[in-house]
């Protein structure tokens, strides 16, 4: 078992690896349960609720936009931190998010290979 396989094992992960390459390992966490949307019934039914007023809808939308902006800022900060530790091809070109993830995957696989080679060298 490789370092990667042991770090991704557990009931919360679904791991598989391709026989072709160590870079094709796939770990996924189970999907989180989705929240159900509230449906508003007409006011003529018993126990029905009225839809929220436009001011309430606007306040909710502004709050949702602020949450999404915070989430994206956090994600962009995480990518910036990852770009600092992943080897880049050139200092003049900023890696895209996709390129950063590809480079991180390749870098981690190379480090795992290096550890495995070192481990095999100690056991012989």
N, CA, C and O atoms as a GROMACS GRO file, in nm:
protein
  496
    1UNK      N    1   0.085  -0.118   0.000
    1UNK     CA    2   0.000   0.000   0.000
    1UNK      C    3   0.090   0.124   0.000
    1UNK      O    4   0.185   0.132   0.078
    2UNK      N    5   0.059   0.218  -0.086
    2UNK     CA    6   0.140   0.339  -0.097
    2UNK      C    7   0.095   0.440   0.008
    2UNK      O    8  -0.009   0.424   0.072
    3UNK      N    9   0.176   0.543   0.022
    3UNK     CA   10   0.142   0.652   0.115
    3UNK      C   11   0.008   0.713   0.076
    3UNK      O   12  -0.075   0.741   0.163
    4UNK      N   13  -0.012   0.735  -0.054
    4UNK     CA   14  -0.136   0.797  -0.101
    4UNK      C   15  -0.256   0.711  -0.067
    4UNK      O   16  -0.358   0.762  -0.020
    5UNK      N   17  -0.245   0.580  -0.090
    5UNK     CA   18  -0.357   0.491  -0.063
    5UNK      C   19  -0.389   0.487   0.086
    5UNK      O   20  -0.506   0.481   0.124
    6UNK      N   21  -0.285   0.491   0.170
    6UNK     CA   22  -0.312   0.486   0.314
    6UNK      C   23  -0.369   0.616   0.365
    6UNK      O   24  -0.444   0.616   0.463
    7UNK      N   25  -0.336   0.729   0.302
    7UNK     CA   26  -0.390   0.857   0.348
    7UNK      C   27  -0.531   0.879   0.301
    7UNK      O   28  -0.600   0.967   0.353
    8UNK      N   29  -0.577   0.803   0.203
    8UNK     CA   30  -0.712   0.819   0.150
    8UNK      C   31  -0.802   0.704   0.189
    8UNK      O   32  -0.911   0.689   0.132
    9UNK      N   33  -0.762   0.622   0.284
    9UNK     CA   34  -0.847   0.511   0.319
    9UNK      C   35  -0.932   0.547   0.439
    9UNK      O   36  -0.888   0.620   0.528
   10UNK      N   37  -1.050   0.498   0.440
   10UNK     CA   38  -1.140   0.522   0.551
   10UNK      C   39  -1.283   0.518   0.501
   10UNK      O   40  -1.307   0.520   0.380
   11UNK      N   41  -1.378   0.512   0.593
   11UNK     CA   42  -1.517   0.500   0.552
   11UNK      C   43  -1.570   0.623   0.481
   11UNK      O   44  -1.668   0.613   0.406
   12UNK      N   45  -1.507   0.741   0.501
   12UNK     CA   46  -1.558   0.862   0.439
   12UNK      C   47  -1.504   0.883   0.298
   12UNK      O   48  -1.544   0.979   0.232
   13UNK      N   49  -1.415   0.798   0.251
   13UNK     CA   50  -1.357   0.812   0.119
   13UNK      C   51  -1.393   0.694   0.031
   13UNK      O   52  -1.409   0.582   0.079
   14UNK      N   53  -1.405   0.721  -0.095
   14UNK     CA   54  -1.422   0.618  -0.196
   14UNK      C   55  -1.300   0.628  -0.286
   14UNK      O   56  -1.294   0.716  -0.372
   15UNK      N   57  -1.203   0.539  -0.269
   15UNK     CA   58  -1.076   0.549  -0.340
   15UNK      C   59  -1.062   0.438  -0.441
   15UNK      O   60  -1.103   0.324  -0.418
   16UNK      N   61  -1.004   0.474  -0.553
   16UNK     CA   62  -0.968   0.374  -0.652
   16UNK      C   63  -0.845   0.426  -0.723
   16UNK      O   64  -0.823   0.546  -0.732
   17UNK      N   65  -0.765   0.335  -0.772
   17UNK     CA   66  -0.648   0.376  -0.847
   17UNK      C   67  -0.641   0.297  -0.975
   17UNK      O   68  -0.680   0.180  -0.981
   18UNK      N   69  -0.590   0.362  -1.076
   18UNK     CA   70  -0.575   0.298  -1.206
   18UNK      C   71  -0.446   0.217  -1.206
   18UNK      O   72  -0.348   0.254  -1.141
   19UNK      N   73  -0.446   0.109  -1.278
   19UNK     CA   74  -0.327   0.026  -1.286
   19UNK      C   75  -0.221   0.091  -1.374
   19UNK      O   76  -0.104   0.053  -1.369
   20UNK      N   77  -0.261   0.188  -1.456
   20UNK     CA   78  -0.168   0.250  -1.549
   20UNK      C   79  -0.069   0.343  -1.482
   20UNK      O   80   0.050   0.340  -1.512
   21UNK      N   81  -0.118   0.426  -1.390
   21UNK     CA   82  -0.032   0.531  -1.338
   21UNK      C   83  -0.072   0.567  -1.197
   21UNK      O   84  -0.189   0.554  -1.160
   22UNK      N   85   0.026   0.612  -1.120
   22UNK     CA   86  -0.006   0.655  -0.984
   22UNK      C   87  -0.074   0.789  -0.982
   22UNK      O   88  -0.126   0.829  -0.877
   23UNK      N   89  -0.077   0.862  -1.094
   23UNK     CA   90  -0.142   0.992  -1.097
   23UNK      C   91  -0.290   0.981  -1.125
   23UNK      O   92  -0.360   1.082  -1.125
   24UNK      N   93  -0.341   0.860  -1.149
   24UNK     CA   94  -0.483   0.843  -1.176
   24UNK      C   95  -0.562   0.800  -1.054
   24UNK      O   96  -0.673   0.749  -1.067
   25UNK      N   97  -0.506   0.818  -0.936
   25UNK     CA   98  -0.579   0.785  -0.814
   25UNK      C   99  -0.696   0.882  -0.799
   25UNK      O  100  -0.683   1.001  -0.825
   26UNK      N  101  -0.809   0.828  -0.756
   26UNK     CA  102  -0.927   0.911  -0.741
   26UNK      C  103  -0.984   0.889  -0.603
   26UNK      O  104  -1.017   0.776  -0.566
   27UNK      N  105  -0.997   0.996  -0.526
   27UNK     CA  106  -1.060   0.990  -0.396
   27UNK      C  107  -1.175   1.088  -0.394
   27UNK      O  108  -1.159   1.206  -0.428
   28UNK      N  109  -1.289   1.039  -0.354
   28UNK     CA  110  -1.404   1.128  -0.345
   28UNK      C  111  -1.472   1.107  -0.212
   28UNK      O  112  -1.477   0.995  -0.161
   29UNK      N  113  -1.525   1.213  -0.157
   29UNK     CA  114  -1.605   1.201  -0.037
   29UNK      C  115  -1.749   1.183  -0.080
   29UNK      O  116  -1.787   1.228  -0.188
   30UNK      N  117  -1.830   1.118   0.002
   30UNK     CA  118  -1.969   1.098  -0.037
   30UNK      C  119  -2.041   1.231  -0.048
   30UNK      O  120  -2.007   1.326   0.022
   31UNK      N  121  -2.140   1.240  -0.136
   31UNK     CA  122  -2.210   1.367  -0.152
   31UNK      C  123  -2.286   1.404  -0.024
   31UNK      O  124  -2.339   1.317   0.046
   32UNK      N  125  -2.291   1.533   0.002
   32UNK     CA  126  -2.364   1.578   0.120
   32UNK      C  127  -2.512   1.585   0.086
   32UNK      O  128  -2.549   1.607  -0.030
   33UNK      N  129  -2.597   1.564   0.186
   33UNK     CA  130  -2.740   1.568   0.159
   33UNK      C  131  -2.783   1.708   0.116
   33UNK      O  132  -2.734   1.808   0.170
   34UNK      N  133  -2.871   1.715   0.020
   34UNK     CA  134  -2.919   1.843  -0.031
   34UNK      C  135  -3.034   1.892   0.055
   34UNK      O  136  -3.116   1.814   0.105
   35UNK      N  137  -3.039   2.025   0.072
   35UNK     CA  138  -3.152   2.084   0.143
   35UNK      C  139  -3.270   2.094   0.049
   35UNK      O  140  -3.254   2.118  -0.071
   36UNK      N  141  -3.387   2.075   0.102
   36UNK     CA  142  -3.507   2.085   0.021
   36UNK      C  143  -3.555   2.228   0.021
   36UNK      O  144  -3.553   2.296   0.124
   37UNK      N  145  -3.598   2.273  -0.094
   37UNK     CA  146  -3.652   2.408  -0.102
   37UNK      C  147  -3.793   2.410  -0.046
   37UNK      O  148  -3.869   2.314  -0.059
   38UNK      N  149  -3.824   2.520   0.017
   38UNK     CA  150  -3.958   2.536   0.071
   38UNK      C  151  -4.052   2.575  -0.042
   38UNK      O  152  -4.024   2.667  -0.118
   39UNK      N  153  -4.162   2.504  -0.052
   39UNK     CA  154  -4.260   2.541  -0.154
   39UNK      C  155  -4.370   2.621  -0.087
   39UNK      O  156  -4.417   2.587   0.022
   40UNK      N  157  -4.410   2.726  -0.153
   40UNK     CA  158  -4.514   2.812  -0.100
   40UNK      C  159  -4.646   2.778  -0.167
   40UNK      O  160  -4.657   2.772  -0.290
   41UNK      N  161  -4.743   2.755  -0.085
   41UNK     CA  162  -4.875   2.723  -0.137
   41UNK      C  163  -4.959   2.850  -0.139
   41UNK      O  164  -4.930   2.946  -0.068
   42UNK      N  165  -5.058   2.847  -0.217
   42UNK     CA  166  -5.149   2.963  -0.223
   42UNK      C  167  -5.214   2.986  -0.088
   42UNK      O  168  -5.228   2.893  -0.008
   43UNK      N  169  -5.254   3.109  -0.061
   43UNK     CA  170  -5.313   3.143   0.069
   43UNK      C  171  -5.453   3.088   0.085
   43UNK      O  172  -5.510   3.093   0.195
   44UNK      N  173  -5.510   3.034  -0.023
   44UNK     CA  174  -5.645   2.981  -0.011
   44UNK      C  175  -5.648   2.838   0.042
   44UNK      O  176  -5.757   2.785   0.066
   45UNK      N  177  -5.533   2.773   0.062
   45UNK     CA  178  -5.531   2.638   0.117
   45UNK      C  179  -5.514   2.645   0.268
   45UNK      O  180  -5.456   2.741   0.320
   46UNK      N  181  -5.562   2.547   0.336
   46UNK     CA  182  -5.550   2.544   0.482
   46UNK      C  183  -5.404   2.526   0.521
   46UNK      O  184  -5.339   2.433   0.472
   47UNK      N  185  -5.352   2.611   0.607
   47UNK     CA  186  -5.215   2.599   0.656
   47UNK      C  187  -5.112   2.647   0.555
   47UNK      O  188  -4.992   2.628   0.578
   48UNK      N  189  -5.154   2.707   0.445
   48UNK     CA  190  -5.061   2.754   0.342
   48UNK      C  191  -4.986   2.878   0.388
   48UNK      O  192  -5.032   2.951   0.476
   49UNK      N  193  -4.871   2.901   0.328
   49UNK     CA  194  -4.791   3.018   0.362
   49UNK      C  195  -4.788   3.114   0.245
   49UNK      O  196  -4.797   3.072   0.129
   50UNK      N  197  -4.776   3.241   0.275
   50UNK     CA  198  -4.764   3.341   0.171
   50UNK      C  199  -4.618   3.350   0.129
   50UNK      O  200  -4.529   3.332   0.212
   51UNK      N  201  -4.592   3.378   0.003
   51UNK     CA  202  -4.453   3.395  -0.038
   51UNK      C  203  -4.392   3.517   0.032
   51UNK      O  204  -4.464   3.610   0.067
   52UNK      N  205  -4.260   3.517   0.050
   52UNK     CA  206  -4.196   3.630   0.118
   52UNK      C  207  -4.210   3.759   0.037
   52UNK      O  208  -4.223   3.756  -0.085
   53UNK      N  209  -4.206   3.869   0.107
   53UNK     CA  210  -4.219   4.000   0.041
   53UNK      C  211  -4.094   4.029  -0.041
   53UNK      O  212  -3.990   3.967  -0.019
   54UNK      N  213  -4.103   4.121  -0.134
   54UNK     CA  214  -3.985   4.155  -0.216
   54UNK      C  215  -3.867   4.204  -0.133
   54UNK      O  216  -3.752   4.178  -0.169
   55UNK      N  217  -3.892   4.275  -0.024
   55UNK     CA  218  -3.781   4.322   0.059
   55UNK      C  219  -3.711   4.206   0.129
   55UNK      O  220  -3.588   4.208   0.145
   56UNK      N  221  -3.786   4.105   0.170
   56UNK     CA  222  -3.726   3.986   0.231
   56UNK      C  223  -3.645   3.910   0.127
   56UNK      O  224  -3.535   3.863   0.156
   57UNK      N  225  -3.701   3.896   0.006
   57UNK     CA  226  -3.628   3.828  -0.101
   57UNK      C  227  -3.498   3.900  -0.134
   57UNK      O  228  -3.394   3.837  -0.157
   58UNK      N  229  -3.504   4.033  -0.137
   58UNK     CA  230  -3.383   4.111  -0.168
   58UNK      C  231  -3.278   4.092  -0.059
   58UNK      O  232  -3.160   4.077  -0.088
   59UNK      N  233  -3.321   4.095   0.067
   59UNK     CA  234  -3.228   4.076   0.179
   59UNK      C  235  -3.165   3.936   0.174
   59UNK      O  236  -3.045   3.921   0.198
   60UNK      N  237  -3.245   3.836   0.143
   60UNK     CA  238  -3.192   3.699   0.131
   60UNK      C  239  -3.092   3.690   0.017
   60UNK      O  240  -2.987   3.626   0.031
   61UNK      N  241  -3.124   3.753  -0.097
   61UNK     CA  242  -3.034   3.748  -0.213
   61UNK      C  243  -2.903   3.818  -0.180
   61UNK      O  244  -2.796   3.769  -0.217
   62UNK      N  245  -2.910   3.934  -0.111
   62UNK     CA  246  -2.788   4.005  -0.073
   62UNK      C  247  -2.703   3.921   0.023
   62UNK      O  248  -2.580   3.917   0.012
   63UNK      N  249  -2.769   3.853   0.116
   63UNK     CA  250  -2.696   3.767   0.209
   63UNK      C  251  -2.633   3.649   0.136
   63UNK      O  252  -2.519   3.612   0.164
   64UNK      N  253  -2.707   3.590   0.042
   64UNK     CA  254  -2.653   3.477  -0.035
   64UNK      C  255  -2.535   3.523  -0.121
   64UNK      O  256  -2.436   3.451  -0.134
   65UNK      N  257  -2.546   3.642  -0.180
   65UNK     CA  258  -2.435   3.695  -0.260
   65UNK      C  259  -2.312   3.718  -0.173
   65UNK      O  260  -2.200   3.689  -0.216
   66UNK      N  261  -2.332   3.769  -0.052
   66UNK     CA  262  -2.218   3.792   0.039
   66UNK      C  263  -2.153   3.660   0.079
   66UNK      O  264  -2.030   3.651   0.084
   67UNK      N  265  -2.234   3.557   0.106
   67UNK     CA  266  -2.179   3.425   0.140
   67UNK      C  267  -2.099   3.368   0.023
   67UNK      O  268  -1.990   3.314   0.042
   68UNK      N  269  -2.154   3.382  -0.098
   68UNK     CA  270  -2.084   3.330  -0.216
   68UNK      C  271  -1.954   3.407  -0.241
   68UNK      O  272  -1.854   3.347  -0.279
   69UNK      N  273  -1.955   3.539  -0.219
   69UNK     CA  274  -1.834   3.619  -0.235
   69UNK      C  275  -1.728   3.577  -0.136
   69UNK      O  276  -1.610   3.565  -0.171
   70UNK      N  277  -1.768   3.553  -0.009
   70UNK     CA  278  -1.673   3.506   0.094
   70UNK      C  279  -1.618   3.368   0.057
   70UNK      O  280  -1.499   3.342   0.073
   71UNK      N  281  -1.705   3.281   0.007
   71UNK     CA  282  -1.663   3.147  -0.032
   71UNK      C  283  -1.560   3.153  -0.145
   71UNK      O  284  -1.457   3.086  -0.140
   72UNK      N  285  -1.588   3.233  -0.246
   72UNK     CA  286  -1.497   3.246  -0.360
   72UNK      C  287  -1.366   3.312  -0.319
   72UNK      O  288  -1.260   3.273  -0.368
   73UNK      N  289  -1.371   3.411  -0.230
   73UNK     CA  290  -1.247   3.474  -0.182
   73UNK      C  291  -1.162   3.372  -0.107
   73UNK      O  292  -1.040   3.370  -0.123
   74UNK      N  293  -1.226   3.289  -0.025
   74UNK     CA  294  -1.153   3.184   0.047
   74UNK      C  295  -1.092   3.083  -0.048
   74UNK      O  296  -0.978   3.039  -0.029
   75UNK      N  297  -1.167   3.046  -0.151
   75UNK     CA  298  -1.117   2.951  -0.250
   75UNK      C  299  -0.999   3.011  -0.327
   75UNK      O  300  -0.899   2.943  -0.351
   76UNK      N  301  -1.010   3.138  -0.366
   76UNK     CA  302  -0.900   3.203  -0.438
   76UNK      C  303  -0.777   3.217  -0.350
   76UNK      O  304  -0.665   3.202  -0.398
   77UNK      N  305  -0.796   3.246  -0.221
   77UNK     CA  306  -0.682   3.252  -0.128
   77UNK      C  307  -0.613   3.116  -0.118
   77UNK      O  308  -0.491   3.108  -0.114
   78UNK      N  309  -0.694   3.010  -0.114
   78UNK     CA  310  -0.637   2.875  -0.105
   78UNK      C  311  -0.556   2.843  -0.231
   78UNK      O  312  -0.449   2.783  -0.223
   79UNK      N  313  -0.606   2.882  -0.347
   79UNK     CA  314  -0.531   2.860  -0.472
   79UNK      C  315  -0.401   2.940  -0.472
   79UNK      O  316  -0.298   2.891  -0.518
   80UNK      N  317  -0.405   3.063  -0.421
   80UNK     CA  318  -0.283   3.144  -0.414
   80UNK      C  319  -0.178   3.077  -0.325
   80UNK      O  320  -0.060   3.076  -0.358
   81UNK      N  321  -0.223   3.021  -0.212
   81UNK     CA  322  -0.130   2.950  -0.122
   81UNK      C  323  -0.074   2.826  -0.190
   81UNK      O  324   0.044   2.795  -0.176
   82UNK      N  325  -0.159   2.754  -0.263
   82UNK     CA  326  -0.114   2.634  -0.333
   82UNK      C  327  -0.013   2.669  -0.442
   82UNK      O  328   0.085   2.597  -0.462
   83UNK      N  329  -0.038   2.780  -0.513
   83UNK     CA  330   0.056   2.822  -0.618
   83UNK      C  331   0.194   2.852  -0.563
   83UNK      O  332   0.294   2.835  -0.633
   84UNK      N  333   0.201   2.898  -0.436
   84UNK     CA  334   0.330   2.931  -0.375
   84UNK      C  335   0.413   2.807  -0.344
   84UNK      O  336   0.536   2.816  -0.343
   85UNK      N  337   0.350   2.692  -0.320
   85UNK     CA  338   0.425   2.573  -0.282
   85UNK      C  339   0.443   2.473  -0.396
   85UNK      O  340   0.526   2.382  -0.387
   86UNK      N  341   0.366   2.489  -0.504
   86UNK     CA  342   0.379   2.399  -0.618
   86UNK      C  343   0.482   2.458  -0.714
   86UNK      O  344   0.479   2.578  -0.742
   87UNK      N  345   0.574   2.376  -0.764
   87UNK     CA  346   0.672   2.428  -0.858
   87UNK      C  347   0.603   2.481  -0.984
   87UNK      O  348   0.516   2.415  -1.040
   88UNK      N  349   0.644   2.599  -1.028
   88UNK     CA  350   0.586   2.660  -1.147
   88UNK      C  351   0.686   2.651  -1.261
   88UNK      O  352   0.807   2.642  -1.238
   89UNK      N  353   0.636   2.655  -1.383
   89UNK     CA  354   0.723   2.647  -1.500
   89UNK      C  355   0.798   2.778  -1.523
   89UNK      O  356   0.912   2.776  -1.570
   90UNK      N  357   0.735   2.888  -1.492
   90UNK     CA  358   0.798   3.019  -1.509
   90UNK      C  359   0.738   3.119  -1.413
   90UNK      O  360   0.620   3.110  -1.379
   91UNK      N  361   0.818   3.213  -1.370
   91UNK     CA  362   0.770   3.312  -1.273
   91UNK      C  363   0.683   3.419  -1.341
   91UNK      O  364   0.607   3.488  -1.273
   92UNK      N  365   0.694   3.431  -1.472
   92UNK     CA  366   0.618   3.535  -1.542
   92UNK      C  367   0.475   3.494  -1.574
   92UNK      O  368   0.394   3.579  -1.614
   93UNK      N  369   0.441   3.367  -1.558
   93UNK     CA  370   0.309   3.316  -1.593
   93UNK      C  371   0.239   3.264  -1.468
   93UNK      O  372   0.289   3.173  -1.402
   94UNK      N  373   0.122   3.322  -1.436
   94UNK     CA  374   0.044   3.274  -1.322
   94UNK      C  375  -0.039   3.153  -1.368
   94UNK      O  376  -0.112   3.160  -1.467
   95UNK      N  377  -0.025   3.043  -1.295
   95UNK     CA  378  -0.099   2.922  -1.330
   95UNK      C  379  -0.249   2.942  -1.308
   95UNK      O  380  -0.290   3.006  -1.211
   96UNK      N  381  -0.330   2.889  -1.399
   96UNK     CA  382  -0.475   2.893  -1.379
   96UNK      C  383  -0.511   2.796  -1.267
   96UNK      O  384  -0.426   2.720  -1.220
   97UNK      N  385  -0.636   2.799  -1.226
   97UNK     CA  386  -0.681   2.707  -1.121
   97UNK      C  387  -0.664   2.562  -1.168
   97UNK      O  388  -0.617   2.477  -1.093
   98UNK      N  389  -0.703   2.536  -1.291
   98UNK     CA  390  -0.691   2.401  -1.345
   98UNK      C  391  -0.545   2.358  -1.352
   98UNK      O  392  -0.511   2.247  -1.312
   99UNK      N  393  -0.460   2.447  -1.403
   99UNK     CA  394  -0.317   2.416  -1.413
   99UNK      C  395  -0.256   2.394  -1.274
   99UNK      O  396  -0.170   2.309  -1.256
  100UNK      N  397  -0.301   2.474  -1.178
  100UNK     CA  398  -0.251   2.459  -1.041
  100UNK      C  399  -0.286   2.323  -0.985
  100UNK      O  400  -0.201   2.257  -0.924
  101UNK      N  401  -0.410   2.279  -1.006
  101UNK     CA  402  -0.450   2.148  -0.957
  101UNK      C  403  -0.376   2.035  -1.029
  101UNK      O  404  -0.337   1.936  -0.966
  102UNK      N  405  -0.357   2.049  -1.160
  102UNK     CA  406  -0.281   1.948  -1.233
  102UNK      C  407  -0.137   1.941  -1.184
  102UNK      O  408  -0.083   1.832  -1.165
  103UNK      N  409  -0.076   2.058  -1.163
  103UNK     CA  410   0.063   2.062  -1.118
  103UNK      C  411   0.074   2.005  -0.976
  103UNK      O  412   0.170   1.934  -0.945
  104UNK      N  413  -0.023   2.036  -0.891
  104UNK     CA  414  -0.022   1.983  -0.754
  104UNK      C  415  -0.034   1.831  -0.757
  104UNK      O  416   0.035   1.762  -0.682
  105UNK      N  417  -0.120   1.779  -0.841
  105UNK     CA  418  -0.138   1.634  -0.852
  105UNK      C  419  -0.009   1.568  -0.900
  105UNK      O  420   0.032   1.466  -0.845
  106UNK      N  421   0.054   1.625  -0.999
  106UNK     CA  422   0.180   1.571  -1.051
  106UNK      C  423   0.290   1.578  -0.946
  106UNK      O  424   0.368   1.485  -0.929
  107UNK      N  425   0.295   1.691  -0.875
  107UNK     CA  426   0.398   1.713  -0.772
  107UNK      C  427   0.381   1.613  -0.658
  107UNK      O  428   0.479   1.555  -0.610
  108UNK      N  429   0.258   1.592  -0.614
  108UNK     CA  430   0.231   1.498  -0.505
  108UNK      C  431   0.266   1.356  -0.549
  108UNK      O  432   0.324   1.280  -0.472
  109UNK      N  433   0.231   1.320  -0.672
  109UNK     CA  434   0.265   1.186  -0.723
  109UNK      C  435   0.416   1.167  -0.729
  109UNK      O  436   0.466   1.060  -0.696
  110UNK      N  437   0.488   1.272  -0.770
  110UNK     CA  438   0.634   1.263  -0.777
  110UNK      C  439   0.694   1.248  -0.637
  110UNK      O  440   0.788   1.171  -0.618
  111UNK      N  441   0.640   1.320  -0.540
  111UNK     CA  442   0.687   1.308  -0.402
  111UNK      C  443   0.658   1.169  -0.346
  111UNK      O  444   0.739   1.113  -0.273
  112UNK      N  445   0.541   1.114  -0.380
  112UNK     CA  446   0.507   0.978  -0.335
  112UNK      C  447   0.603   0.876  -0.396
  112UNK      O  448   0.650   0.785  -0.328
  113UNK      N  449   0.633   0.894  -0.525
  113UNK     CA  450   0.729   0.803  -0.590
  113UNK      C  451   0.865   0.812  -0.524
  113UNK      O  452   0.931   0.711  -0.503
  114UNK      N  453   0.906   0.933  -0.491
  114UNK     CA  454   1.036   0.953  -0.425
  114UNK      C  455   1.038   0.884  -0.288
  114UNK      O  456   1.138   0.821  -0.252
  115UNK      N  457   0.930   0.897  -0.213
  115UNK     CA  458   0.921   0.830  -0.083
  115UNK      C  459   0.924   0.678  -0.098
  115UNK      O  460   0.990   0.608  -0.021
  116UNK      N  461   0.852   0.628  -0.197
  116UNK     CA  462   0.850   0.483  -0.218
  116UNK      C  463   0.989   0.432  -0.258
  116UNK      O  464   1.030   0.326  -0.212
  117UNK      N  465   1.062   0.505  -0.343
  117UNK     CA  466   1.195   0.467  -0.382
  117UNK      C  467   1.288   0.467  -0.261
  117UNK      O  468   1.371   0.378  -0.244
  118UNK      N  469   1.273   0.569  -0.178
  118UNK     CA  470   1.355   0.578  -0.057
  118UNK      C  471   1.323   0.462   0.037
  118UNK      O  472   1.413   0.403   0.097
  119UNK      N  473   1.195   0.431   0.051
  119UNK     CA  474   1.152   0.322   0.138
  119UNK      C  475   1.205   0.187   0.086
  119UNK      O  476   1.251   0.104   0.165
  120UNK      N  477   1.199   0.165  -0.046
  120UNK     CA  478   1.252   0.042  -0.104
  120UNK      C  479   1.403   0.034  -0.088
  120UNK      O  480   1.458  -0.075  -0.070
  121UNK      N  481   1.470   0.148  -0.093
  121UNK     CA  482   1.616   0.150  -0.075
  121UNK      C  483   1.657   0.112   0.065
  121UNK      O  484   1.763   0.053   0.084
  122UNK      N  485   1.576   0.147   0.165
  122UNK     CA  486   1.606   0.115   0.304
  122UNK      C  487   1.582  -0.034   0.332
  122UNK      O  488   1.650  -0.092   0.416
  123UNK      N  489   1.486  -0.095   0.264
  123UNK     CA  490   1.450  -0.234   0.290
  123UNK      C  491   1.540  -0.332   0.219
  123UNK      O  492   1.533  -0.452   0.248
  124UNK      N  493   1.624  -0.288   0.128
  124UNK     CA  494   1.711  -0.383   0.057
  124UNK      C  495   1.848  -0.390   0.117
  124UNK      O  496   1.932  -0.466   0.069
   0.00000   0.00000   0.00000
